[in-house]
């Protein structure tokens, strides 16, 4: 499928869970993997607990540990915006608090 210049695709992910465990050791945490249905290429590979914790507002960052924040929430909606087969940014919504945050997928030098 050819895309017009400036256009892209979206992937929407709804997650409702009883508990997500945060662990500072990356290999011990849950990862969200999303593959292209057409090519099988891995489009998203992220540390899910860390990603959700990064969606906290400044107040929650100072008031709660990562695990306490994850324990307080259970309903997440994430929309990934894709371009050229990879994700560029994500819009995350934490329903219980009505928070929305856009997170860019960039490496800072």
N, C-alpha and C positions, 0 to 999 in steps of 0.2 A: 504494500500500500504506500503510495507516494504522498508525502505531506507537502502542502504549499509552504512557501517561505514564511517563517514566523509562526507556523502552527506547530502544535505538539499533541501529545496524548496525556490522559490522566489515568491514574490507578487509585481507586478508593478502597480503603481498608477500615472496617468497623471492628473494634475489639472490645469485648466485654469479658472480664475475667474475675475470678475470685481473688487471686493474689499473684503478683509478679514479684519475684525476689531480685533485689539489687545485690550485685557482688562486684567488688572492685577488680577482680580477676576476670578479664574479658571472656576467657574460655569457659567460665562457669555460668554465664548468663544466657538467657534466651535471646536468640537472634531472629529477626524478621527477614525472610528471604522471599523475594518476588521475582519470578522468571517470566520472560516474554512467552506468551502462548504460541506465537508464530515461530520464533527462532530457538526457544529454550535458553536464551542468553540470560544470565543473572543480571537483573536491572537494579535491585535493591538488596543490600546485605548490611544490616545494621544491628547494633546492640540495642535491643528493644527497651530495656530498663533505662539505660543511659539516655536514649532519645526522648522517652517520656519525661524523665526528670529534667531535661533541658527545656521542657515546655513550661516549667514553673515560672511564675512571676517573681519579681524581686522580693516581695513580702514572704512568699512561701519558701524561697531559698534560705532566708534568714531564720525562719521559724521552725522548719522541719528538716530532718535528715532525709536523704534520698529514699530510704526504706519507708519512713513514716509518710512521706508524700505519696508513694505508690500505694500504701495501705489505705489512704484516705480516698482514693479514686478507684473507679472500676469500669468506667465507660469512656472509651476513646474513639474518636473518628479522625482518620488521617487520610488526606488526599495528596497523592504524589503527582507532581507535574513533570512530565517527561519531555525530553527533546533529544533527538538523534540517538534514541535507544538507551538513554541513561537519565536518572532523575536529577533535576536541577534544584527544585525546592519542594517543600512539603508544607501543607497547611494542617495544623493539628488542633483539634477541638476537644476539650475536656468538658463533657456535658454537665456534670454535677455542679461545676462552678461557672459554666458558660464562658470559659476562656477560649480564645483562639489565638494562635501564634503561627507566624510564617517562619520556617527555618530553611535557610539556604544550604545547599550541599556544596560547599567550597572548602578547599584546603587553604588555611592561612599560612603564609610564608614567614 
